[in-house]
């Protein structure tokens, strides 16, 4: 199988004719990592209040469109999910732990994304985690899967 990506632009080059399987320009491009069918919205930053408000805003937006929403909650100790979200019967909520337990989040992330695909969610809202230890790999993969990345910093 040959995979071509038009105008990939790695290192500022026009890579429209690069065969990514046999001659990838960087090792990270050789294999496509799992990405869910649902669009992924990544909310990350160092301000839990702004992140909480953005989760609510995204939920309201997609809920008003009648879309089935998945929410991956990784900040149990710092982000309190609003009651209106928690009472949404259509919401698929997965609590992967707290953002300080990177191993647990990394271990459950891809199974969670596959499960949400299996449940037919249209959009997945995920809270980003710190890029320490395993968090770096988690954030790398989820950023690659994300349609939108929303930064919520102080």
C-alpha positions in Angstrom: 0.0 0.0 0.0 1.2 3.5 -0.8 0.0 6.5 1.0 0.4 10.0 -0.4 -0.5 13.3 1.3 -0.7 16.3 -0.9 1.4 19.3 0.1 2.4 17.9 3.5 5.0 20.6 3.9 7.5 18.8 6.2 10.4 21.1 6.8 8.9 23.6 4.4 9.2 21.3 1.4 6.5 20.4 -1.1 6.0 16.7 -0.3 3.1 16.0 -2.6 4.9 13.1 -4.3 6.4 11.4 -1.2 5.6 7.8 -0.6 5.1 7.8 3.2 5.3 4.0 3.6 8.6 3.3 2.0 10.3 6.7 2.2 8.8 8.8 5.0 10.4 12.3 5.5 10.3 11.7 9.3 9.8 8.5 11.3 6.6 9.8 12.9 4.9 9.9 9.4 5.4 6.2 8.5 2.6 4.7 10.4 -0.9 6.2 10.8 -1.9 6.0 14.5 -5.5 5.2 15.4 -7.7 8.2 15.1 -11.5 8.0 15.9 -14.1 8.5 13.2 -15.7 11.2 15.4 -14.2 14.6 15.3 -12.0 15.4 18.4 -12.0 18.7 20.2 -9.0 19.0 22.5 -9.2 21.5 25.4 -5.9 22.1 27.1 -4.2 24.7 29.2 -3.3 25.7 32.7 -6.5 27.4 33.7 -9.1 24.9 35.0 -11.9 27.5 35.1 -11.4 28.5 31.5 -11.2 24.8 30.5 -14.5 24.1 32.4 -16.2 27.0 30.7 -14.9 25.9 27.3 -16.2 22.3 27.9 -19.6 23.7 28.7 -19.5 26.0 25.6 -18.5 23.1 23.3 -21.1 20.8 24.9 -23.9 23.4 24.4 -22.8 24.0 20.8 -22.8 20.4 19.7 -25.8 19.5 21.8 -27.9 22.2 20.2 -27.0 20.6 16.8 -28.4 17.3 18.0 -25.0 15.6 18.0 -24.0 12.7 20.2 -21.2 13.9 22.4 -18.4 11.9 24.1 -16.4 13.6 26.9 -13.1 12.3 28.2 -12.6 13.8 31.6 -9.0 13.8 32.9 -9.1 16.5 35.5 -11.2 15.1 38.3 -9.6 17.1 41.0 -9.5 20.5 39.3 -12.5 20.6 36.8 -16.0 20.2 38.1 -18.3 19.3 35.3 -21.5 21.3 35.3 -24.8 19.6 36.3 -26.4 20.2 33.0 -23.7 18.2 31.3 -23.8 15.4 33.9 -27.6 15.1 33.4 -27.4 14.7 29.6 -28.7 11.2 28.9 -27.1 11.2 25.4 -23.6 12.1 26.7 -21.0 9.4 26.8 -18.8 10.4 29.7 -15.5 8.5 30.4 -13.5 9.5 33.5 -9.9 8.4 32.8 -8.6 9.6 36.2 -6.7 12.7 37.1 -4.2 14.5 35.0 -1.4 13.6 37.5 -1.8 9.8 36.7 -0.4 9.8 33.2 0.1 6.1 33.0 -3.6 5.4 33.7 -4.7 7.9 31.1 -2.3 6.6 28.5 -3.4 3.0 29.2 -7.1 3.8 28.7 -7.1 6.4 26.0 -7.2 4.4 22.8 -9.7 1.9 24.2 -11.9 4.8 25.2 -11.6 6.4 21.7 -12.5 3.0 20.1 -15.4 2.5 22.5 -16.8 6.0 21.7 -16.6 5.1 18.0 -18.5 1.9 18.7 -21.2 3.9 20.5 -21.5 6.3 17.5 -20.6 9.6 19.0 -20.3 12.4 16.6 -17.8 14.5 18.5 -15.3 13.8 21.3 -14.4 16.6 23.7 -11.2 15.7 25.6 -9.4 17.6 28.4 -5.6 17.7 27.7 -3.1 16.7 30.2 0.4 17.9 31.2 3.2 16.7 28.9 5.2 15.2 31.7 6.3 11.5 31.4 3.7 9.5 29.5 1.6 12.7 29.1 3.9 13.7 26.3 3.0 10.7 24.2 -0.7 11.0 25.0 -0.8 14.7 24.0 1.2 14.0 20.8 -1.3 11.3 19.7 -4.4 13.2 20.7 -3.2 16.4 19.0 -2.8 14.4 15.8 -6.4 13.1 16.1 -7.8 16.5 17.0 -9.9 18.6 14.6 -9.7 21.6 16.9 -7.3 22.4 19.8 -8.5 25.1 22.2 -6.0 26.6 24.5 -7.2 27.9 27.9 -4.3 29.5 29.7 -4.1 32.1 32.5 
